[in-house]
Amino acid sequence: MVLARSLNVLAATDEDARASAARLAATADPASEFGATVRELFEGVARGEQLIVLRPDQEVTPAGAADLLGVTRQFVDRLLADGVLAFRHLPGSKHRRIRVGDVLALSEERQRRRQGSDAIRAALG
C-alpha cells in the first residue's frame, strides 16, 4: 500500500497489498458501525480502489468542499458568502481554505434536516 502525505491516500499497488486488505476486511466485525465501515474501506482497497483519509483539521478548497458535500462549487461559494461555512484566506491571496471538520459538520446538519423533513412529510402524507 502506498502512504502519501501523512495518511492522505492509501492505494493497493500490488496483489500482496490487495490480499492483505482483503484479510483485514474479513477480520473487521460487521456487527458494529465502526467495524462495518472498516470492512467496507478495506474491501475497496482490496478491489484496487483508492482510499483517501482526511483529518478534521486538514483544509480543502471550495471545490474540494463541494466534492465532499456533493454540491456545486458555486453553492459552496454562497455558503461561504453567507457565513454558513467558515473559511480562511491564504496569506496574501484571495484563495480560500475550509476545514474538513467544518465541511463534515455542515454535511451532518444537512442530513439531519433532510431526515426531519422526510419524517414530517411521512407524518402528513
C-alpha positions, 0 to 999 in steps of 0.5 A: 500500500502506498502512504502519501502525505501523512495518511492522505491516500492509501492505494493497493499497488500490488496483489500482496497489498490487495490480499492483505486488505482483503484479510483485514476486511474479513477480520473487521466485525460487521456487527458494529458501525465502526467495524462495518465501515472498516470492512467496507474501506478495506474491501475497496482497497482490496478491489484496487480502489483508492482510499483517501483519509482526511483529518478534521483539521486538514483544509480543502478548497471550495471545490474540494468542499463541494466534492465532499458535500456533493454540491456545486462549487458555486453553492459552496461559494454562497455558503461561504458568502453567507457565513454558513461555512467558515473559511480562511484566506491564504496569506496574501491571496484571495484563495480560500481554505475550509476545514474538513471538520467544518465541511463534515459538520455542515454535511451532518446538519444537512442530513439531519434536516433532510431526515426531519423533513422526510419524517414530517412529510411521512407524518402528513402524507 
